[in-house]
Amino acid sequence: MNQQIQKTTVKGTLKRDDKILFVKDTKGIWELPGGRIDFGENPEETLKREFKEELGWDNVKVGNTINAWSFTSQKEDVDYQFIVLVYECFSEEKYIKYSDEHIEYKWIPISGVNELNMRDGYKNSVRKFLSGLDK
């Protein structure tokens, strides 16, 4: 039996001018900014740290939880399960400082989100985020 490892990640949804901020990983797959929770961190601390590391942003406000979902993957003899917690985030910062974790950053029009190469959990999270804004 393969070794099984479970990891928890937090991601942030940011909206500006009817566009959502996405990052493309080194495999060419789009995702929301964020990352793994370090031992002892809470989700808000993780999101603020990840936004600093990935985007160079110091001023990010973390709002409500939007969605929770999971996916599995396998690498060599290890099975991974990632639990993804998605939060609404707010920031007025404009300049993005590129990190080596991603190959592209883009504000995607809401109408184009479903066309992106990304996990369905991210698409579902954006839909839930947008439906919450309509209330």
C-alpha positions in Angstrom: 0.0 0.0 0.0 1.3 3.5 -0.9 2.0 6.0 1.8 -0.9 8.4 2.2 -0.4 12.1 3.0 -3.2 14.7 3.6 -2.4 18.4 3.2 -4.6 21.4 3.7 -4.3 24.5 1.5 -6.1 27.8 1.5 -6.8 29.9 -1.6 -8.1 33.4 -2.0 -10.7 34.8 -4.5 -10.2 38.4 -5.5 -12.5 40.3 -7.8 -11.9 43.6 -9.6 -13.8 45.2 -12.4 -15.6 41.9 -13.2 -12.4 40.0 -13.3 -10.9 37.3 -11.0 -7.2 37.0 -10.2 -5.7 33.6 -11.2 -2.1 32.3 -11.2 -0.8 29.5 -13.5 1.4 26.9 -11.9 4.6 25.5 -13.4 2.6 22.6 -15.0 0.4 25.1 -16.9 -2.7 24.7 -14.7 -4.6 27.8 -13.5 -5.5 28.2 -9.8 -6.3 30.8 -7.2 -3.5 32.4 -5.2 -2.7 30.7 -1.9 -0.9 27.6 -0.6 -0.4 25.0 2.2 -1.0 25.8 5.8 2.2 25.6 7.8 2.1 23.8 11.1 0.7 26.1 13.8 -0.7 28.6 11.3 -4.4 29.5 10.9 -5.9 29.9 7.5 -5.9 33.7 7.6 -2.2 33.8 8.5 -1.5 31.4 5.7 -3.3 33.5 3.1 -1.6 36.7 4.1 1.8 34.9 4.0 1.1 33.3 0.6 -0.1 36.6 -0.9 3.2 38.2 0.2 5.2 35.3 -1.2 3.3 34.8 -4.4 2.3 38.4 -5.3 4.4 40.6 -3.1 1.3 42.0 -1.5 1.4 43.2 2.2 -2.2 44.4 2.5 -4.7 41.7 2.1 -8.0 41.4 4.0 -9.4 37.8 4.4 -13.1 37.5 4.4 -15.6 34.7 4.6 -15.1 31.1 3.6 -16.5 30.5 0.1 -16.0 26.8 -0.4 -14.2 23.6 0.8 -13.3 20.8 -1.6 -10.7 18.1 -2.1 -8.7 16.3 -4.7 -6.2 13.4 -4.8 -3.0 12.9 -6.7 -0.2 10.5 -6.8 3.6 11.0 -7.0 5.8 7.9 -7.0 4.7 5.7 -4.1 2.8 8.4 -2.3 -1.0 9.1 -2.5 -1.9 12.7 -1.6 -5.2 14.2 -0.7 -5.4 18.0 -0.7 -8.2 19.7 1.2 -8.8 23.1 -0.3 -10.4 26.0 1.7 -11.3 29.0 -0.4 -11.8 32.5 1.1 -12.9 35.8 -0.3 -10.1 38.2 -0.1 -9.7 42.0 -0.7 -6.8 44.1 -1.6 -6.2 47.4 -3.3 -2.7 46.5 -4.3 -2.0 46.8 -8.0 1.6 45.7 -8.7 2.3 42.0 -8.8 5.8 40.8 -7.9 6.4 37.6 -9.8 7.6 34.6 -7.8 9.1 31.3 -9.0 6.0 29.4 -7.9 4.0 30.5 -11.0 4.6 31.2 -14.6 1.7 33.6 -15.2 -0.6 35.9 -13.3 -3.8 37.2 -14.9 -7.0 39.0 -14.1 -9.5 36.8 -16.0 -13.0 38.1 -17.0 -15.7 36.3 -15.2 -17.1 35.1 -18.6 -13.8 33.4 -19.3 -13.3 31.4 -16.1 -14.9 28.2 -17.4 -12.6 28.1 -20.4 -9.4 27.9 -18.2 -7.4 24.7 -17.7 -8.0 24.3 -14.0 -9.5 21.9 -11.5 -13.3 22.0 -11.3 -13.1 22.8 -7.6 -11.7 26.2 -8.4 -14.5 26.9 -11.0 -17.1 25.8 -8.4 -15.5 28.1 -5.8 -15.6 31.1 -8.2 -19.3 30.3 -9.0 -20.1 30.2 -5.2 -18.1 33.4 -4.6 -20.0 35.2 -7.4 -23.4 34.0 -6.3 -22.7 35.2 -2.8 -22.0 38.7 -4.2 -25.5 38.8 -5.8 -27.3 38.5 -2.4 
